[in-house]
Amino acid sequence: MLDLGWTSIQVDMDVPLSELTAALGQPVPLVPEAWLQAQRAGLQRYFEDHWGLKTQDGRPYALQLTSMSLKAHANPRWRSQLGLRMRWIARPPEGAATTVFALDDTAVIERVLNHEAQVYVRRDVRNGLLGEQPLLIGTAGFGSTHVRVDAAAGSWWQAAGLLFMRGMNHIAAGTDHLLFLLALLLCAPLQARCGRWVSGKPLRATVRSVVGIISGFTLGHSVSLALAALGWVRMPTAWVESMVAASILVSCSQAWRPWLGSQAVGLAGLFGAVHGLAFAETLSGLDFDGATLAISLLGFNLGIETMQLAVMALTLPLLLAASESRHATALRLGLASAAACCAMTWLLERTLGCTNPLQGLLAYLAPPPPWLAWGLGLASLGCVGHRLMRQRRGAAQPLPWTAQSKPG
């Protein structure tokens, strides 16, 4: 498995233990772990001598072994269900790239005639590979131990564009992430008075509240996304997904009573960090190469922010109109209750494994169907047009003190 980065290539090798020991002229060990501990240094030297990457003009890549372990398999073709798993980092010589090179492997092939080595490219963001579907690029076998790799067709602009679209799609399909933000923004056009929500908040103050909440969420998920992508923070996926659902319940509670006050931005940042850990799954495995990870983080984050801003642009006029309606309280509580219901079903599903009764509806809305997006857009345009016309009519009316005085 090859992961092609900007400055280095990560190589994961998995060799059947029975075929490896046959190549070494040894029996299959009865105690594999003890055998590995005793043979570790010798195995490293053996593989360094029998496999490698080279440039087109024959210069070798520098190899560094970073891990070696035994892994259980269930491959019926393997006589031993254990494989030797090794991870290497290969760095090109000066002036060479990580896109075009040759891989030579004679470690087992020349001594075990029926041995084959399948070579995959697993991650190469320049060509749209992020690990989900590794691409088989060649097979080495007896008499043919040379596999040429050519990934020069891709580009880093293409990589940034790919990750940008991934970020946008992640938010568009992430109904739970959107519900969290929308639940917090339900109260942005309102002001707290005597423990209750009342309308009449100035537009400028509303915009400040929206910007603050989105900025807090952005800062929180950006930091945690970077830390998780670097491998510095690791949390169980089930725990992270459960916390995302819980964050929606907390934000919905604010719609009933203004208990947060000015701390809404802090809450957005805190739970944004939780959501960032969920985002990081997309970039897992790219931390082997710093430059590749930096480009991926930038493109992915920009995609997330672009989609967030698009969603806010679609919904903010509607939230403003709803806050000024005679049914404002019923609308706010109805929307918050619907979001809380979705969050509760997610929480039960992710913590207890319960069947989600809303699964069909939520799957239909992730991402939202075109008719819903267009409908929201047209409704928002209608709200903006109505507000502008109302302001224009108000400006056209003469003020009381501008009435003409009687001739005297």
C-alpha positions in Angstrom: 0.0 0.0 0.0 1.6 3.3 -1.2 0.6 6.7 0.2 2.1 9.4 -2.0 2.8 12.7 -0.4 4.5 15.9 -1.3 7.9 15.1 0.2 7.7 11.4 1.2 6.0 8.1 0.4 4.5 5.9 3.1 4.7 2.2 2.3 2.7 -0.5 4.3 3.9 -4.0 3.5 2.1 -7.1 4.5 3.9 -10.4 3.9 2.5 -13.9 4.7 4.6 -15.3 7.6 4.7 -18.8 6.1 6.1 -17.6 2.7 8.5 -15.2 4.5 10.0 -18.0 6.6 10.2 -20.2 3.5 12.2 -17.5 1.8 14.5 -17.3 4.8 14.9 -21.1 4.9 13.2 -21.3 8.4 10.2 -23.2 9.7 7.1 -21.4 10.6 7.7 -20.3 14.3 5.6 -21.9 17.0 5.8 -18.7 19.1 5.6 -16.0 16.5 5.9 -13.0 18.8 9.1 -14.3 20.4 10.5 -15.1 16.9 9.8 -11.6 15.8 11.5 -10.1 18.8 14.6 -12.2 18.2 14.6 -11.6 14.4 13.6 -7.9 14.2 17.1 -6.5 13.4 17.9 -9.2 10.9 14.5 -8.8 9.2 15.0 -5.1 8.8 18.4 -5.6 7.2 17.0 -8.3 5.0 14.2 -6.2 3.6 16.5 -3.1 3.2 18.6 -5.3 0.9 15.7 -6.8 -1.1 13.3 -4.0 -1.8 13.3 -0.3 -2.6 12.2 2.6 -4.7 14.3 4.2 -7.4 14.0 7.2 -9.6 13.8 6.9 -13.4 17.6 7.4 -13.6 18.2 4.7 -11.0 18.9 6.7 -7.8 17.5 5.0 -4.7 15.0 6.5 -2.2 16.1 6.7 1.4 14.2 4.1 3.5 13.2 4.4 7.1 11.4 1.5 8.9 8.9 3.0 11.4 7.1 -0.1 12.7 7.1 -3.9 12.4 4.5 -6.2 13.9 2.5 -9.4 13.3 -1.1 -9.1 12.0 -3.7 -11.9 11.9 -5.5 -12.5 8.6 -8.3 -14.7 7.4 -7.0 -15.3 3.9 -7.7 -18.9 2.8 -4.7 -18.8 0.4 -2.3 -18.2 3.3 -0.9 -21.4 5.0 -0.2 -19.3 8.1 -2.9 -16.8 9.1 -0.3 -14.4 10.3 1.4 -11.7 8.3 4.4 -9.5 9.0 3.2 -5.9 8.8 5.9 -3.2 8.2 5.6 0.5 7.7 8.3 2.4 5.8 8.9 6.0 4.9 10.6 6.5 1.6 12.1 9.9 0.8 13.3 10.8 -2.7 16.8 11.9 -3.5 17.5 15.6 -4.1 15.7 16.9 -7.2 13.4 13.9 -7.5 9.7 13.8 -7.0 7.2 11.4 -5.3 5.2 11.0 -8.5 7.2 8.8 -10.9 9.4 6.0 -9.6 10.0 2.3 -9.8 9.4 -0.3 -7.0 11.6 -3.4 -6.9 10.8 -6.3 -4.5 12.8 -9.5 -4.4 12.4 -10.3 -0.7 10.2 -13.4 -1.2 9.4 -13.5 -4.9 12.8 -15.0 -6.0 12.7 -17.7 -3.4 9.1 -18.7 -3.3 8.0 -19.2 -6.9 4.2 -18.9 -6.4 4.5 -15.7 -4.3 2.9 -12.5 -5.7 3.2 -8.9 -4.5 0.2 -6.7 -5.3 1.0 -3.0 -5.3 -1.7 -0.5 -4.5 -1.8 3.3 -4.3 -4.0 4.0 -1.3 -3.6 7.7 -0.8 -2.6 10.3 -3.4 -4.7 13.4 -3.0 -3.3 14.8 -6.2 -5.2 12.1 -8.1 -8.2 12.0 -5.9 -7.3 9.0 -3.7 -8.0 9.5 0.0 -7.8 5.9 1.2 -11.3 4.6 0.7 -10.7 2.7 -2.5 -7.0 1.7 -3.0 -6.0 1.5 -6.7 -4.2 -1.7 -7.9 -1.4 -0.5 -10.1 0.7 -3.6 -10.6 1.6 -7.1 -9.5 5.2 -8.4 -9.0 5.9 -12.1 -9.4 8.7 -14.5 -10.3 10.6 -13.1 -13.3 8.9 -9.7 -12.9 9.9 -7.9 -9.8 9.7 -4.4 -11.2 6.6 -2.2 -10.9 6.6 1.3 -12.4 4.5 4.0 -10.7 3.5 7.2 -12.6 1.2 9.6 -10.7 2.4 12.7 -12.5 -1.1 13.4 -14.0 -2.4 14.9 -10.8 -1.6 18.3 -9.3 -1.8 20.0 -5.9 -4.4 22.5 -7.3 -6.5 19.4 -8.1 -5.8 18.1 -4.6 -6.9 21.4 -2.9 -10.1 21.4 -5.1 -10.9 17.8 -4.2 -10.5 18.5 -0.5 -12.5 21.8 -0.8 -15.4 19.8 -2.4 -15.0 17.1 0.3 -15.4 19.8 3.0 -18.5 21.2 1.3 -20.1 17.8 0.9 -19.3 16.9 4.5 -21.3 19.8 5.8 -24.1 19.3 3.2 -24.5 15.7 4.1 -23.8 16.2 7.8 -27.3 16.9 9.0 -26.2 16.7 12.6 -23.6 19.4 12.2 -26.1 21.7 10.5 -28.8 21.2 13.1 -26.4 22.2 15.8 -25.5 25.5 14.2 -29.1 26.2 13.2 -30.4 25.5 16.7 -27.9 28.0 18.1 -28.8 30.6 15.5 -32.6 30.3 16.1 -32.2 32.9 18.9 -29.7 35.1 17.2 -32.4 37.7 16.1 -33.8 37.8 19.6 -32.8 39.5 22.8 -33.1 38.1 26.4 -35.3 40.0 28.8 -36.4 38.8 32.3 -35.5 35.2 31.4 -37.5 35.2 28.2 -36.8 35.7 24.5 -38.3 38.9 23.0 -38.1 40.3 19.4 -36.8 43.7 18.4 -33.1 43.1 18.3 -31.4 45.5 15.9 -30.2 44.0 12.6 -26.6 45.0 13.3 -26.6 43.2 16.7 -28.2 40.2 15.0 -25.4 40.0 12.5 -22.8 40.3 15.2 -24.4 37.4 17.1 -24.4 35.3 13.9 -20.8 36.1 13.1 -19.7 35.4 16.7 -21.4 32.0 16.8 -20.0 30.9 13.4 -16.6 32.2 14.3 -16.6 30.3 17.6 -17.7 27.1 15.8 -15.1 27.6 13.1 -12.2 28.2 15.6 -13.2 25.2 17.7 -13.5 22.7 14.8 -10.4 24.0 13.0 -8.2 23.5 16.0 -9.5 20.0 16.9 -9.5 19.0 13.2 -5.8 19.9 12.9 -4.9 18.2 16.2 -6.8 15.0 15.3 -5.4 14.9 11.7 -1.8 15.2 13.2 -2.6 12.2 15.5 -2.2 14.3 18.6 -5.8 13.8 19.8 -7.6 10.5 19.4 -11.2 9.8 20.6 -13.4 6.7 19.9 -15.6 7.4 16.9 -18.7 6.3 18.8 -18.0 8.7 21.6 -17.4 11.6 19.2 -20.6 10.9 17.3 -22.6 10.7 20.6 -21.2 14.0 21.7 -22.2 15.6 18.4 -25.8 14.5 19.0 -25.7 15.7 22.6 -24.4 19.1 21.4 -27.6 19.5 19.4 -29.7 18.9 22.5 -27.8 21.5 24.5 -28.1 24.1 21.7 -31.9 23.4 21.4 -32.4 24.1 25.1 -31.3 27.6 24.5 -34.3 28.1 22.3 -36.7 27.5 25.2 -34.9 29.7 27.8 -32.0 32.1 27.3 -29.8 30.5 29.9 -26.5 30.9 28.0 -26.5 34.7 27.6 -23.2 35.9 26.1 -21.7 32.4 26.4 -23.3 31.1 23.2 -20.1 31.9 21.3 -18.1 29.9 23.9 -20.5 27.0 23.6 -20.2 27.1 19.8 -16.4 26.9 20.1 -16.5 24.1 22.7 -18.8 21.9 20.7 -17.1 23.0 17.5 -14.1 21.2 18.8 -16.2 18.0 19.2 -17.5 18.4 15.7 -13.9 18.9 14.4 -13.0 15.4 15.8 -15.8 14.0 13.6 -14.5 15.9 10.6 -11.0 14.5 11.0 -12.1 11.0 9.8 -11.9 12.3 6.3 -8.2 13.2 6.7 -7.1 10.2 8.6 -3.9 8.7 7.4 -2.5 11.8 5.8 -0.2 12.8 8.7 2.8 10.9 7.2 3.6 13.9 5.2 3.4 17.4 6.6 3.0 19.3 3.4 0.3 17.0 2.1 -1.6 17.3 5.4 -1.3 21.1 5.4 -2.8 21.4 1.9 -5.5 18.9 2.7 -6.4 20.8 5.9 -6.6 24.1 4.1 -8.8 22.9 1.3 -11.1 20.8 3.5 -11.5 23.7 6.0 -12.2 26.2 3.3 -14.9 23.9 1.9 -16.5 23.5 5.4 -16.6 27.3 5.9 -17.9 28.0 2.4 -20.8 25.6 2.9 -21.5 27.0 6.4 -21.7 30.5 5.0 -24.0 29.4 2.2 -26.3 27.7 4.6 -26.3 30.8 6.9 -27.0 33.0 3.9 -30.0 30.9 3.0 -31.5 30.6 6.5 -30.7 34.0 8.2 -33.4 36.0 6.3 -35.9 33.3 7.2 -34.8 33.4 10.9 -35.2 37.2 10.9 -38.7 36.9 9.3 -39.7 34.2 11.8 -38.6 36.3 14.8 -40.9 39.2 13.7 -43.9 37.0 13.0 -46.9 36.9 15.3 -46.2 33.1 15.6 -42.5 33.6 16.4 -42.6 31.7 19.7 -44.4 28.7 18.2 -42.1 28.6 15.2 -39.0 28.8 17.4 -40.1 26.1 19.8 -41.4 23.9 17.0 -38.1 24.0 15.1 -36.1 23.4 18.3 -38.3 20.5 19.2 -37.9 18.9 15.8 -34.1 19.3 16.0 -34.1 17.9 19.6 -36.1 14.9 18.4 -33.6 14.1 15.7 -30.7 14.5 18.2 -32.4 12.2 20.7 -32.8 9.4 18.1 -29.1 9.8 17.1 -28.0 9.7 20.7 -30.0 6.5 21.4 -28.7 5.0 18.2 -25.1 5.8 18.8 -24.9 5.0 22.5 -27.3 2.1 22.9 -27.5 0.8 19.3 -31.3 1.4 19.1 -33.0 1.5 15.7 -33.5 5.1 14.5 -37.1 5.6 13.5 -36.1 8.7 11.6 -33.4 7.1 9.6 -35.3 7.2 6.3 -36.1 10.9 6.6 -32.6 11.8 7.7 -31.0 9.9 4.9 -33.3 11.7 2.4 -32.2 15.0 3.8 -28.5 14.3 3.7 -27.6 16.1 1.5 -30.8 18.2 1.2 -32.7 17.5 -2.1 -32.5 20.2 -4.7 -36.1 21.2 -4.3 -35.5 22.0 -0.6 -32.4 24.1 -1.3 -34.1 26.0 -4.1 -37.2 26.5 -2.0 -35.1 27.9 0.9 -33.2 30.2 -1.5 -36.4 31.6 -3.0 -38.0 32.1 0.4 -34.9 33.9 1.6 -34.9 36.2 -1.4 -38.6 36.9 -0.8 -37.9 37.8 2.8 -35.0 40.1 1.8 -37.2 41.8 -0.9 -40.0 42.3 1.6 -37.7 43.9 4.1 -36.2 46.3 1.5 -39.6 47.3 0.3 -40.8 47.9 3.8 -37.8 50.1 4.5 -38.3 52.0 1.3 -41.9 52.7 2.2 -40.9 53.8 5.6 -38.3 56.2 4.2 -40.9 57.7 1.7 -43.4 58.7 4.4 -42.9 62.3 5.6 -41.9 62.8 9.2 -44.5 64.7 11.4 -42.2 67.7 11.9 -41.6 68.3 8.2 -45.2 69.4 7.5 -45.5 72.7 5.9 -46.4 75.6 8.1 -49.4 77.8 7.4 -48.7 81.1 5.6 -48.7 83.9 8.1 
